């Protein structure tokens, strides 16, 4: 019997990359690749990269240096390890990767992973590197095998790319123009996942609420249709843009118990001047009004957001506006970063770059405020009843773990047969990184 080849995929960055990594594994399964526990055991290693943050490429080259040694050890034993770099760093710096790391076999962009099997065959035949970072005319989703569920929760990609061109962001250049999958294809995949036991779906897109499936089809209607699929009990979507939050989607938050009351809605800054320089397409008051409308529609709604500090030209007054917006809106979870220039973006060429020590001080102050808000919200959960999706066993006997509607980890003393179910839980205690509760 021929032993299965082993595949290890290391994923950096966003949930879209997590989805993409799973689909790359799917397309390689017919070639005989099964999951490896680590790169040491793998016949093929894929680094699925992210280009959003500073020094992303250097982290990839550092990891490739470690993998080169494993590849050489395999070769010394008479076998081979195929190395592939995928994702947004591959898209942005494919030729540079092959120049600096000529031992890499395959470099592919995020729109071409449906062609990965033929790239593997080409690399094996030619014995040289394969570079594929084109934006093919055919949607990759038309050529992928059916998604496979691995538990009670799954990601479902509905939209890719971005046409917003925020001045700090590389996504329009690495993911391409906005593309919405047809409603029929999304609903068919959601139905297949539900038939495999998935009860929670997270709809993914760079601008997921910009999804449109033709006349009359927006994300609100799509969520309503998914909510009618037998077995689907919880629906989430990420990442949203304030400019694409349509009335029908806001109404869905009010009307659908399946739609979780937790929304990631990036704002990036609280300063109108900085928002304009970022080309966000909204001002602070528009964002605040939108947050108020959402909370009026769903009183239990909690918001998370993204913030960038130290954007070029940001003054103390601009930063104070961001702090004021945080205090006015209130967030239960956030991702906050120092601005880092991304090569090729308009902001990278802007004057008045903020000194690093100023960025560090502002980030520390912002994160202190944001952490206070998170802690206040977590404490407010004690005594509340929440429907928790129990999805795995805990480290201790008789303990299962799950996630609240607000994505908080929850520890529960309950029977293992409840795993995979959404169970009413009363929250009894708060721990540093989780909640604790008991079944109601």
ABEGO torsion letter per residue (X at the ends): XBBBBBBBBBBBEBAAAAAAAAAAAAAAAAAGBBBBABAAABABBBBBBBAABBGAAAAAAAAAAAAAAAAAAAAAAGBBBBBBBBEAAAAAAAAAAAAABAABABBBBAAAAAAAAAAAAAAAAAGBBBBBABBBABBAAAABBBBBBBEABBBBBABBEBAAGBAABAAAAAAEBBBBBBAAAAAAAAAAAAAAGBABBBBBBABAAABBAEBGBBAAAAAAAAAABBGBABBBBOBBBAAABBAAAAAAAAABAABBABBBBBAGBABAAAAAAAGAGBBAAAAAAAAAAAAAABAABBBBBBBBBGBBGBBAAAAAAAAAAAAAAEBABBBBBBBBBBBGBAAAABBGBBBAAAAAAAAAAAAAAAAAAAAAAAAAABGBBBBBBBABBBABBGBBBBBBAAGBBBBBBBBAAABGBBBBBBBABBBAABBBBBBX
